[in-house]
């Protein structure tokens, strides 16, 4: 672990490799598990504002889940998450012609209908950020459904932190990311 500003960063994001391999996993992270995607409090307002522009990109099951549960839910522990369809798929999931799970929010973004890509937790994955009162913990989340992504990342030599560079800059800023690169370089040089 090392510190950058008010973040404590796991060395796992430097030491592990990762590149999403949608052709292998079919977007399993959006349809497996027992919880929706974590959402920041400020993202609830964004969802409320943009939902009318996102809705045309969603499948009916997702729209029905959102209309029943809301644009987001609050868990028993007080966390905010996307609602689920039948306790499985994220309500914002859509499927392409190859049955690969994609994000309806991101599709609206890709088609220029909105300027918000998707919740930061999704954009950052496989990095998870846990907010504490004094700092944020930045960790690598290893999940068996991403084994193919780890294999591809290793094959192509792509560290986790470089794979999610855009999302890390979005979350913490460019200066923070530059510090992360310095730490990664130090770590790499110390292994020589």
Z-matrix of the N, CA and C atoms (Angstrom, degrees):
N
C 1 1.453
C 2 1.532 1 109.37
N 3 1.312 2 114.75 1 147.66
C 4 1.456 3 119.93 2 174.80
C 5 1.521 4 107.71 3 -146.95
N 6 1.316 5 115.83 4 164.76
C 7 1.450 6 120.88 5 -174.94
C 8 1.520 7 110.69 6 -112.11
N 9 1.332 8 115.66 7 137.18
C 10 1.457 9 122.58 8 169.39
C 11 1.521 10 105.42 9 -130.29
N 12 1.300 11 116.35 10 113.37
C 13 1.465 12 119.94 11 -177.38
C 14 1.508 13 110.43 12 55.69
N 15 1.318 14 116.04 13 -125.03
C 16 1.468 15 120.97 14 -179.91
C 17 1.523 16 111.82 15 -99.98
N 18 1.326 17 115.64 16 32.26
C 19 1.463 18 119.78 17 176.15
C 20 1.521 19 109.78 18 -123.99
N 21 1.316 20 115.14 19 143.57
C 22 1.461 21 122.73 20 171.07
C 23 1.524 22 105.25 21 -108.31
N 24 1.330 23 115.76 22 120.70
C 25 1.465 24 121.39 23 -170.41
C 26 1.524 25 110.39 24 -112.50
N 27 1.312 26 115.63 25 131.66
C 28 1.456 27 121.49 26 176.57
C 29 1.526 28 109.57 27 -76.28
N 30 1.317 29 116.34 28 135.88
C 31 1.463 30 120.68 29 177.05
C 32 1.525 31 111.46 30 -65.66
N 33 1.323 32 117.33 31 -15.79
C 34 1.466 33 121.14 32 178.43
C 35 1.524 34 112.36 33 -57.27
N 36 1.340 35 117.79 34 -30.48
C 37 1.468 36 118.89 35 -178.09
C 38 1.530 37 111.55 36 -73.78
N 39 1.333 38 116.35 37 -15.70
C 40 1.469 39 121.91 38 175.84
C 41 1.526 40 109.80 39 -94.48
N 42 1.312 41 116.36 40 -39.75
C 43 1.473 42 121.92 41 -171.47
C 44 1.524 43 114.19 42 -82.60
N 45 1.324 44 118.83 43 -20.86
C 46 1.465 45 122.12 44 -178.50
C 47 1.523 46 110.73 45 -102.19
N 48 1.333 47 115.33 46 151.48
C 49 1.452 48 121.42 47 178.72
C 50 1.527 49 109.90 48 -108.46
N 51 1.356 50 114.37 49 153.21
C 52 1.470 51 118.26 50 -174.98
C 53 1.531 52 109.85 51 -166.33
N 54 1.310 53 116.76 52 132.73
C 55 1.472 54 123.74 53 166.91
C 56 1.521 55 106.08 54 -144.66
N 57 1.323 56 117.22 55 120.46
C 58 1.465 57 119.95 56 178.58
C 59 1.515 58 109.28 57 -50.39
N 60 1.327 59 115.31 58 135.24
C 61 1.450 60 122.21 59 -179.24
C 62 1.530 61 107.68 60 -124.07
N 63 1.333 62 115.13 61 74.49
C 64 1.462 63 120.83 62 -173.97
C 65 1.521 64 113.44 63 -59.81
N 66 1.321 65 116.90 64 -30.68
C 67 1.463 66 118.36 65 179.72
C 68 1.531 67 110.98 66 -66.21
N 69 1.325 68 117.13 67 -25.84
C 70 1.470 69 121.23 68 179.55
C 71 1.526 70 112.04 69 -89.71
N 72 1.328 71 117.29 70 -45.87
C 73 1.472 72 119.72 71 -173.27
C 74 1.517 73 113.75 72 -93.10
N 75 1.326 74 116.89 73 -17.06
C 76 1.469 75 122.50 74 179.50
C 77 1.533 76 112.71 75 63.12
N 78 1.348 77 117.38 76 24.47
C 79 1.463 78 120.54 77 178.75
C 80 1.512 79 113.09 78 75.76
N 81 1.323 80 116.31 79 32.89
C 82 1.468 81 121.24 80 -174.98
C 83 1.527 82 113.31 81 -57.10
N 84 1.325 83 118.80 82 -29.44
C 85 1.469 84 120.02 83 -177.32
C 86 1.524 85 111.90 84 -64.45
N 87 1.330 86 117.48 85 -20.52
C 88 1.460 87 121.10 86 179.67
C 89 1.530 88 112.99 87 -91.81
N 90 1.334 89 116.06 88 -9.10
C 91 1.467 90 118.47 89 -176.35
C 92 1.529 91 113.40 90 -127.22
N 93 1.336 92 117.53 91 -8.96
C 94 1.464 93 121.09 92 177.68
C 95 1.526 94 109.84 93 -104.52
N 96 1.283 95 115.27 94 164.43
C 97 1.460 96 119.55 95 177.58
C 98 1.512 97 111.09 96 102.79
N 99 1.316 98 115.41 97 -177.43
C 100 1.457 99 120.08 98 -176.37
C 101 1.523 100 112.13 99 -124.00
N 102 1.343 101 116.50 100 18.09
C 103 1.460 102 120.09 101 -179.13
C 104 1.520 103 109.12 102 -147.91
N 105 1.322 104 114.94 103 156.78
C 106 1.456 105 120.03 104 175.49
C 107 1.518 106 110.61 105 -79.06
N 108 1.314 107 115.32 106 178.76
C 109 1.465 108 120.54 107 178.14
C 110 1.531 109 109.66 108 -72.53
N 111 1.334 110 117.35 109 134.54
C 112 1.467 111 119.34 110 176.14
C 113 1.533 112 111.03 111 -60.07
N 114 1.313 113 115.88 112 142.71
C 115 1.468 114 122.18 113 179.58
C 116 1.521 115 108.33 114 -128.29
N 117 1.328 116 116.64 115 136.86
C 118 1.463 117 121.98 116 174.30
C 119 1.528 118 108.89 117 -76.27
N 120 1.322 119 116.61 118 153.76
C 121 1.466 120 120.75 119 -178.31
C 122 1.529 121 111.96 120 -56.49
N 123 1.335 122 117.29 121 -40.79
C 124 1.469 123 119.21 122 -179.53
C 125 1.534 124 111.65 123 -67.44
N 126 1.330 125 117.22 124 -23.02
C 127 1.464 126 120.11 125 179.50
C 128 1.530 127 112.05 126 -74.38
N 129 1.330 128 117.85 127 -19.77
C 130 1.464 129 119.34 128 176.63
C 131 1.522 130 109.99 129 -64.36
N 132 1.332 131 116.48 130 -40.14
C 133 1.473 132 120.79 131 178.10
C 134 1.522 133 110.65 132 -66.27
N 135 1.328 134 116.27 133 -39.18
C 136 1.468 135 120.66 134 178.74
C 137 1.523 136 109.69 135 -62.85
N 138 1.339 137 116.81 136 -45.71
C 139 1.467 138 120.33 137 178.68
C 140 1.530 139 111.23 138 -60.41
N 141 1.327 140 116.58 139 -42.84
C 142 1.463 141 120.16 140 179.98
C 143 1.524 142 110.80 141 -61.56
N 144 1.316 143 116.10 142 -40.97
C 145 1.464 144 120.90 143 -178.78
C 146 1.541 145 111.67 144 -71.18
N 147 1.332 146 117.08 145 -41.38
C 148 1.467 147 120.78 146 -171.66
C 149 1.531 148 115.08 147 -93.39
N 150 1.316 149 117.67 148 -12.10
C 151 1.464 150 119.52 149 -174.53
C 152 1.530 151 114.07 150 -51.20
N 153 1.333 152 120.02 151 -43.11
C 154 1.474 153 118.24 152 179.28
C 155 1.541 154 113.28 153 -57.76
N 156 1.317 155 117.79 154 -29.12
C 157 1.467 156 121.10 155 178.64
C 158 1.530 157 111.86 156 -85.79
N 159 1.332 158 116.92 157 -22.77
C 160 1.469 159 121.96 158 179.15
C 161 1.529 160 110.62 159 -83.89
N 162 1.310 161 116.49 160 -37.00
C 163 1.464 162 122.47 161 -173.16
C 164 1.530 163 114.02 162 -50.03
N 165 1.348 164 120.27 163 -42.59
C 166 1.467 165 119.05 164 -179.53
C 167 1.533 166 114.43 165 -62.19
N 168 1.316 167 117.00 166 -16.53
C 169 1.464 168 120.89 167 -179.03
C 170 1.533 169 112.22 168 -91.06
N 171 1.312 170 117.37 169 -10.22
C 172 1.458 171 121.59 170 -174.60
C 173 1.521 172 111.90 171 -89.36
N 174 1.320 173 115.45 172 157.37
C 175 1.460 174 120.24 173 174.94
C 176 1.530 175 108.12 174 -85.15
N 177 1.305 176 115.94 175 160.26
C 178 1.464 177 120.37 176 -173.71
C 179 1.526 178 112.51 177 -59.68
N 180 1.341 179 117.45 178 -38.13
C 181 1.468 180 120.28 179 179.51
C 182 1.530 181 111.26 180 -60.21
N 183 1.326 182 116.34 181 -38.59
C 184 1.459 183 120.87 182 178.57
C 185 1.516 184 111.64 183 -68.59
N 186 1.312 185 116.02 184 -43.42
C 187 1.469 186 120.61 185 178.03
C 188 1.524 187 109.79 186 -60.83
N 189 1.327 188 116.79 187 -44.31
C 190 1.469 189 120.68 188 179.43
C 191 1.531 190 110.97 189 -61.02
N 192 1.335 191 116.73 190 -43.00
C 193 1.477 192 120.43 191 179.29
C 194 1.524 193 110.74 192 -63.73
N 195 1.319 194 116.75 193 -41.86
C 196 1.470 195 121.01 194 179.69
C 197 1.523 196 110.30 195 -65.92
N 198 1.312 197 117.09 196 -42.66
C 199 1.463 198 119.81 197 -179.61
C 200 1.524 199 111.68 198 -66.61
N 201 1.326 200 117.20 199 -30.07
C 202 1.464 201 121.32 200 179.21
C 203 1.533 202 111.68 201 -81.56
N 204 1.353 203 116.74 202 -44.28
C 205 1.466 204 121.62 203 -172.76
C 206 1.522 205 114.26 204 -99.92
N 207 1.325 206 116.87 205 -22.22
C 208 1.462 207 121.54 206 -175.30
C 209 1.519 208 110.41 207 108.05
N 210 1.324 209 116.47 208 169.33
C 211 1.464 210 122.37 209 -179.29
C 212 1.521 211 111.65 210 -65.36
N 213 1.317 212 116.18 211 -23.86
C 214 1.462 213 124.34 212 177.95
C 215 1.518 214 106.63 213 -154.11
N 216 1.320 215 115.53 214 161.70
C 217 1.461 216 119.91 215 178.10
C 218 1.520 217 109.01 216 -121.95
N 219 1.308 218 115.71 217 161.66
C 220 1.461 219 121.92 218 173.02
C 221 1.523 220 106.81 219 -112.44
N 222 1.332 221 116.62 220 122.77
C 223 1.460 222 120.98 221 -178.56
C 224 1.522 223 110.50 222 -73.77
N 225 1.338 224 115.99 223 171.35
C 226 1.467 225 121.09 224 177.26
C 227 1.526 226 111.38 225 -59.97
N 228 1.341 227 116.55 226 -28.29
C 229 1.465 228 121.01 227 179.46
C 230 1.524 229 112.54 228 -86.99
N 231 1.328 230 116.77 229 1.28
C 232 1.460 231 120.74 230 177.22
C 233 1.520 232 114.77 231 89.15
N 234 1.333 233 118.12 232 9.08
C 235 1.464 234 121.00 233 178.20
C 236 1.524 235 109.97 234 -85.18
N 237 1.315 236 115.98 235 149.73
C 238 1.455 237 122.03 236 176.77
C 239 1.520 238 109.08 237 -96.81
N 240 1.330 239 116.59 238 136.85
C 241 1.470 240 121.75 239 -178.35
C 242 1.519 241 109.91 240 -146.13
N 243 1.329 242 115.20 241 161.90
C 244 1.459 243 119.52 242 171.20
C 245 1.529 244 108.46 243 -71.71
N 246 1.333 245 117.44 244 148.59
C 247 1.466 246 119.26 245 176.28
C 248 1.529 247 110.36 246 -72.50
N 249 1.319 248 115.79 247 162.88
C 250 1.464 249 121.87 248 -179.38
C 251 1.522 250 111.05 249 -114.31
N 252 1.318 251 115.03 250 153.72
C 253 1.462 252 122.48 251 170.65
C 254 1.521 253 106.21 252 -95.69
N 255 1.327 254 117.14 253 118.92
C 256 1.476 255 122.55 254 179.25
C 257 1.527 256 113.03 255 52.21
N 258 1.311 257 117.07 256 40.27
C 259 1.475 258 123.11 257 178.99
C 260 1.524 259 113.17 258 55.59
N 261 1.325 260 117.51 259 31.21
C 262 1.471 261 120.50 260 -179.45
C 263 1.528 262 110.96 261 -138.95
N 264 1.337 263 117.19 262 -81.17
C 265 1.465 264 121.63 263 -175.11
C 266 1.523 265 111.38 264 -70.51
N 267 1.328 266 115.79 265 142.19
C 268 1.459 267 120.40 266 168.67
C 269 1.527 268 107.31 267 -60.77
N 270 1.313 269 116.79 268 138.72
C 271 1.465 270 120.79 269 -177.87
C 272 1.525 271 112.30 270 -63.45
N 273 1.315 272 117.88 271 -19.94
C 274 1.462 273 121.69 272 -178.36
C 275 1.535 274 112.18 273 -92.29
N 276 1.329 275 117.16 274 3.97
C 277 1.459 276 121.20 275 -179.07
C 278 1.525 277 110.47 276 -76.25
N 279 1.324 278 114.89 277 140.48
C 280 1.457 279 122.76 278 169.67
C 281 1.528 280 106.76 279 -126.91
N 282 1.309 281 117.39 280 167.85
C 283 1.467 282 121.33 281 -179.01
C 284 1.520 283 109.79 282 -125.13
N 285 1.331 284 115.77 283 138.28
C 286 1.459 285 119.59 284 176.15
C 287 1.527 286 109.89 285 -85.08
N 288 1.327 287 116.53 286 -176.95
C 289 1.467 288 120.66 287 -175.87
C 290 1.523 289 112.98 288 -64.58
N 291 1.341 290 117.56 289 -18.41
C 292 1.468 291 121.85 290 177.76
C 293 1.528 292 111.92 291 -97.03
N 294 1.338 293 116.45 292 12.37
C 295 1.458 294 123.65 293 -179.60
C 296 1.530 295 112.71 294 63.85
N 297 1.333 296 116.47 295 30.34
C 298 1.466 297 122.12 296 174.68
C 299 1.526 298 107.37 297 -89.06
N 300 1.327 299 116.02 298 130.43
C 301 1.460 300 121.14 299 178.33
C 302 1.529 301 109.68 300 -72.73
N 303 1.320 302 115.50 301 128.94
C 304 1.462 303 122.89 302 177.55
C 305 1.521 304 107.99 303 -128.84
N 306 1.312 305 116.15 304 171.24
C 307 1.462 306 121.06 305 -178.94
C 308 1.524 307 110.01 306 -97.21
N 309 1.323 308 116.94 307 123.39
C 310 1.459 309 121.42 308 177.35
C 311 1.519 310 112.15 309 -64.25
N 312 1.332 311 116.56 310 -33.17
C 313 1.463 312 120.31 311 177.07
C 314 1.527 313 109.21 312 -64.87
N 315 1.331 314 115.93 313 -46.67
C 316 1.458 315 120.10 314 -179.51
C 317 1.530 316 111.10 315 -65.77
N 318 1.323 317 117.90 316 -32.59
C 319 1.458 318 120.51 317 177.45
C 320 1.528 319 110.17 318 -65.39
N 321 1.332 320 117.54 319 -41.26
C 322 1.467 321 121.04 320 175.96
C 323 1.533 322 109.97 321 -61.53
N 324 1.332 323 116.09 322 -39.91
C 325 1.472 324 121.56 323 176.72
C 326 1.529 325 110.81 324 -63.99
N 327 1.333 326 116.61 325 -48.01
C 328 1.469 327 121.44 326 -178.74
C 329 1.523 328 112.23 327 -60.52
N 330 1.316 329 116.29 328 -30.73
C 331 1.466 330 120.04 329 -179.84
C 332 1.530 331 112.55 330 -91.67
N 333 1.336 332 116.14 331 8.78
C 334 1.462 333 120.41 332 173.87
C 335 1.517 334 115.21 333 76.55
N 336 1.326 335 118.11 334 16.32
C 337 1.468 336 121.04 335 -179.12
C 338 1.528 337 112.22 336 -84.36
N 339 1.338 338 116.65 337 -26.83
C 340 1.465 339 121.91 338 178.31
C 341 1.527 340 108.38 339 -137.93
N 342 1.322 341 116.69 340 163.43
C 343 1.476 342 120.56 341 -179.46
C 344 1.525 343 112.64 342 -107.52
N 345 1.332 344 117.37 343 6.51
C 346 1.472 345 123.19 344 179.31
C 347 1.517 346 107.82 345 -106.81
N 348 1.329 347 117.17 346 122.09
C 349 1.467 348 120.50 347 -171.85
C 350 1.529 349 113.22 348 -68.87
N 351 1.319 350 117.11 349 -50.75
C 352 1.463 351 123.51 350 179.72
C 353 1.522 352 106.90 351 175.39
N 354 1.337 353 118.71 352 172.84
C 355 1.465 354 119.15 353 177.40
C 356 1.532 355 110.74 354 -55.28
N 357 1.308 356 115.78 355 142.05
C 358 1.466 357 120.78 356 -176.39
C 359 1.523 358 111.41 357 -60.45
N 360 1.327 359 118.33 358 -32.97
C 361 1.470 360 119.69 359 -179.87
C 362 1.520 361 111.12 360 -62.85
N 363 1.330 362 117.01 361 -35.46
C 364 1.465 363 121.08 362 178.58
C 365 1.530 364 110.36 363 -73.09
N 366 1.324 365 115.34 364 -41.70
C 367 1.461 366 120.84 365 -179.22
C 368 1.534 367 110.84 366 -64.69
N 369 1.312 368 117.08 367 -34.83
C 370 1.464 369 122.22 368 -178.70
C 371 1.525 370 114.30 369 -79.01
N 372 1.325 371 117.44 370 -19.25
C 373 1.464 372 119.57 371 -171.32
C 374 1.525 373 111.57 372 -56.58
N 375 1.335 374 119.00 373 131.30
C 376 1.457 375 131.55 374 23.17
C 377 1.536 376 115.07 375 -94.35
N 378 1.316 377 116.98 376 15.56
C 379 1.464 378 119.01 377 175.47
C 380 1.520 379 107.95 378 -89.47
N 381 1.310 380 115.54 379 135.92
C 382 1.457 381 122.59 380 174.52
C 383 1.525 382 108.33 381 -117.13
N 384 1.321 383 115.84 382 138.33
C 385 1.458 384 121.82 383 178.67
C 386 1.515 385 108.08 384 -114.36
N 387 1.317 386 115.48 385 124.73
C 388 1.465 387 121.42 386 176.54
C 389 1.524 388 107.40 387 -108.24
N 390 1.320 389 116.38 388 122.14
C 391 1.469 390 121.19 389 -178.59
C 392 1.531 391 109.71 390 -89.03
N 393 1.310 392 115.18 391 130.58
C 394 1.465 393 122.86 392 173.80
C 395 1.517 394 107.47 393 -120.03
N 396 1.313 395 118.00 394 170.29
C 397 1.462 396 119.64 395 -175.55
C 398 1.528 397 112.79 396 -63.63
N 399 1.319 398 117.67 397 -35.16
C 400 1.465 399 120.69 398 -175.58
C 401 1.522 400 114.27 399 -104.75
N 402 1.332 401 117.68 400 -15.83
C 403 1.461 402 120.12 401 -176.32
C 404 1.525 403 110.12 402 -159.95
N 405 1.329 404 115.03 403 170.82
C 406 1.456 405 121.92 404 173.16
C 407 1.519 406 108.32 405 -115.10
N 408 1.321 407 117.19 406 136.16
C 409 1.460 408 122.02 407 176.69
C 410 1.528 409 108.14 408 -97.42
N 411 1.326 410 115.74 409 127.32
C 412 1.466 411 122.45 410 -177.76
C 413 1.525 412 107.24 411 -111.70
N 414 1.334 413 116.38 412 109.08
C 415 1.466 414 121.60 413 -173.40
C 416 1.513 415 112.54 414 -126.81
N 417 1.314 416 114.14 415 155.77
C 418 1.466 417 122.21 416 173.79
C 419 1.523 418 107.52 417 -89.33
N 420 1.329 419 116.60 418 127.83
C 421 1.457 420 121.79 419 179.28
C 422 1.525 421 108.21 420 -102.15
N 423 1.323 422 116.80 421 108.68
C 424 1.464 423 121.39 422 -179.90
C 425 1.522 424 108.14 423 -91.79
N 426 1.330 425 115.80 424 126.07
C 427 1.451 426 122.22 425 -177.13
C 428 1.529 427 107.18 426 -136.17
N 429 1.313 428 118.03 427 131.86
C 430 1.465 429 121.87 428 -174.54
C 431 1.520 430 113.07 429 -55.91
N 432 1.321 431 118.04 430 -28.38
C 433 1.466 432 118.95 431 -179.51
C 434 1.527 433 112.16 432 -67.60
N 435 1.327 434 116.06 433 -13.39
C 436 1.466 435 120.79 434 179.63
C 437 1.532 436 112.40 435 -101.77
N 438 1.319 437 118.05 436 15.78
C 439 1.465 438 120.25 437 179.31
C 440 1.529 439 111.80 438 -56.60
N 441 1.340 440 117.08 439 -40.15
C 442 1.468 441 119.85 440 178.85
C 443 1.530 442 111.34 441 -65.14
N 444 1.319 443 117.27 442 -33.80
C 445 1.470 444 121.04 443 177.25
C 446 1.525 445 110.56 444 -67.65
N 447 1.318 446 116.84 445 -37.31
C 448 1.470 447 121.26 446 177.23
C 449 1.532 448 110.21 447 -66.86
N 450 1.321 449 116.33 448 -41.94
C 451 1.464 450 120.94 449 178.68
C 452 1.526 451 110.66 450 -62.68
N 453 1.327 452 117.29 451 -46.15
C 454 1.462 453 120.91 452 179.45
C 455 1.529 454 110.83 453 -65.42
N 456 1.329 455 117.01 454 -42.02
C 457 1.464 456 120.50 455 177.98
C 458 1.513 457 112.16 456 -60.42
N 459 1.332 458 116.10 457 -41.18
C 460 1.473 459 120.94 458 178.58
C 461 1.521 460 110.39 459 -65.61
N 462 1.344 461 115.69 460 -44.13
C 463 1.464 462 120.98 461 -179.46
C 464 1.536 463 111.29 462 -59.94
N 465 1.331 464 116.48 463 -39.20
C 466 1.461 465 121.32 464 -176.82
C 467 1.529 466 113.45 465 -98.35
N 468 1.346 467 116.24 466 0.51
C 469 1.467 468 120.44 467 176.62
C 470 1.515 469 114.08 468 65.08
N 471 1.331 470 117.35 469 43.16
C 472 1.461 471 122.20 470 -177.91
C 473 1.526 472 111.03 471 -108.04
N 474 1.343 473 118.05 472 103.39
C 475 1.464 474 119.77 473 176.62
C 476 1.534 475 110.99 474 -62.67
N 477 1.312 476 115.91 475 150.59
C 478 1.463 477 121.56 476 -179.80
C 479 1.522 478 110.77 477 -51.14
N 480 1.338 479 117.44 478 -48.02
C 481 1.460 480 119.89 479 -173.86
C 482 1.528 481 112.23 480 -63.50
N 483 1.329 482 117.48 481 -30.22
C 484 1.469 483 119.62 482 177.62
C 485 1.524 484 111.04 483 -77.47
N 486 1.324 485 116.74 484 -34.09
C 487 1.460 486 120.51 485 177.87
C 488 1.527 487 110.59 486 -61.35
N 489 1.324 488 117.92 487 -38.04
C 490 1.469 489 121.38 488 -177.69
C 491 1.532 490 111.75 489 -105.09
N 492 1.302 491 117.56 490 26.37
C 493 1.470 492 122.13 491 -178.06
C 494 1.531 493 112.19 492 -51.40
N 495 1.329 494 117.15 493 -51.52
C 496 1.467 495 120.59 494 -178.14
C 497 1.528 496 111.12 495 -57.07
N 498 1.317 497 116.95 496 -43.48
C 499 1.468 498 121.30 497 -178.95
C 500 1.522 499 111.52 498 -68.61
N 501 1.337 500 117.28 499 -39.95
C 502 1.469 501 120.22 500 178.19
C 503 1.525 502 110.65 501 -63.73
N 504 1.318 503 117.36 502 -40.53
C 505 1.471 504 120.45 503 176.91
C 506 1.523 505 109.77 504 -65.73
N 507 1.315 506 116.74 505 -41.01
C 508 1.470 507 120.86 506 177.18
C 509 1.529 508 110.69 507 -59.08
N 510 1.325 509 117.03 508 -41.45
C 511 1.472 510 121.50 509 -177.07
C 512 1.527 511 112.92 510 -77.70
N 513 1.341 512 116.61 511 -46.87
C 514 1.461 513 119.89 512 -169.78
C 515 1.528 514 114.63 513 -114.46
N 516 1.315 515 118.50 514 -13.05
C 517 1.459 516 121.71 515 179.72
C 518 1.522 517 112.60 516 99.25
N 519 1.323 518 115.21 517 161.56
C 520 1.457 519 121.85 518 -176.68
C 521 1.526 520 112.43 519 -66.91
N 522 1.336 521 117.32 520 -40.07
C 523 1.470 522 119.83 521 -179.92
C 524 1.520 523 111.28 522 -61.15
N 525 1.329 524 116.19 523 -41.34
C 526 1.466 525 121.15 524 177.82
C 527 1.523 526 109.43 525 -60.71
N 528 1.332 527 116.14 526 -45.35
C 529 1.460 528 119.63 527 -178.17
C 530 1.531 529 111.04 528 -64.02
N 531 1.320 530 117.25 529 -38.04
C 532 1.470 531 120.51 530 178.08
C 533 1.531 532 110.17 531 -62.07
N 534 1.324 533 116.81 532 -38.51
C 535 1.477 534 120.50 533 176.48
C 536 1.526 535 110.47 534 -64.67
N 537 1.333 536 116.20 535 -39.92
C 538 1.460 537 120.57 536 177.56
C 539 1.529 538 110.31 537 -61.17
N 540 1.319 539 117.49 538 -43.34
C 541 1.468 540 120.64 539 177.93
C 542 1.525 541 111.45 540 -61.47
N 543 1.332 542 116.76 541 -38.63
C 544 1.477 543 120.22 542 177.26
C 545 1.524 544 110.69 543 -62.65
N 546 1.333 545 116.22 544 -43.21
C 547 1.465 546 120.49 545 178.47
C 548 1.532 547 110.72 546 -62.79
N 549 1.319 548 116.05 547 -41.30
C 550 1.466 549 120.38 548 179.66
C 551 1.521 550 110.41 549 -64.02
N 552 1.312 551 116.41 550 -40.37
C 553 1.472 552 120.83 551 179.50
C 554 1.527 553 110.31 552 -65.49
N 555 1.342 554 116.48 553 -42.75
C 556 1.477 555 120.31 554 177.31
C 557 1.518 556 110.59 555 -59.98
N 558 1.318 557 115.63 556 -45.27
C 559 1.463 558 121.15 557 -179.31
C 560 1.531 559 109.92 558 -61.76
N 561 1.317 560 116.15 559 -44.98
C 562 1.467 561 121.34 560 -179.97
C 563 1.526 562 110.88 561 -62.78
N 564 1.339 563 117.38 562 -43.57
C 565 1.460 564 121.95 563 -179.13
C 566 1.522 565 111.81 564 -67.60
N 567 1.338 566 117.33 565 -31.98
C 568 1.468 567 120.27 566 -179.19
C 569 1.537 568 112.26 567 -71.47
N 570 1.341 569 116.00 568 -18.95
C 571 1.461 570 120.88 569 179.06
C 572 1.525 571 112.47 570 -83.23
N 573 1.327 572 116.44 571 -15.70
C 574 1.470 573 120.08 572 -177.69
C 575 1.507 574 112.07 573 -74.35
